[in-house]
């Protein structure tokens, strides 16, 4: 299942970023003679209500959705990593401040916090990356803080700190290898969560705005014609499902490998 998920994820990435080099149809081209045509040999994924080719639009939208997912997961993981490790190393007042800040962010439902932030800012790729990162780092930070406390209690870390070794050297040489599996799991979960968050915002009309497109915004345009043109909503939804399902399976596989190492 893990191998199948990695192949599926790689296939979607290649489809989105390299597909336009081979399938050169303009995703913004309006064809009044091809409105809501079902999938066929001419239009593999059909057309939307403006006669635009769905295959070309899925490739273009996939680039935006994947960039937002990868960028948001990267930033949120880095924020959680730095904040979590710092809380475990500095402890004391900084750790108490960490708990207060995390609890404050977790008090607000993530969806409503996203909606509030997007309402006052014009959505774009980079704005959505920042907003989703700001609202998604808390779980990673708490997980890394907990693991960092366990690492800090190890005898060799105490000896290094007593010997006055540079904290940055301790972090990069000793903490980083031990935390890397957790960071990888958090990152893969973060990518799937960010893609779903962007899709939800775009579905509500608060995400990516035309002429840009994402899988979520394409899915949103299909909700009004779903009774007569199922393919407009089905294919972007299928892409979102494949990516999130593949990432969840990869995360589960990494966690299973970690658990087997701990047992040994």
Protein Blocks (a to p, Z undefined) as FASTA:
>chain_A
ZZmmmmmmmmmmmmmmmmmmmmmcdfkbccfklghiacdfklmnopafkopafklmmmmm
mmmmmmmmmmmmmmmmmmmmmmmmmmmmngmmllmmmmmmmmmmmmpcfklmmmmmmmmp
ccdfklmmmmmmmmmmmmmmmmmmmmmmmmmmpmklmmmmmnopafklmmmmmmmmmmmm
mmmmmmmmmmmmmmmmmmmmmmnopaccdfbdcfklmmmmmmmmmmmmmmlmmmmmmmmm
mmmmmmmmmmmmmmmmmmmmmmZZ
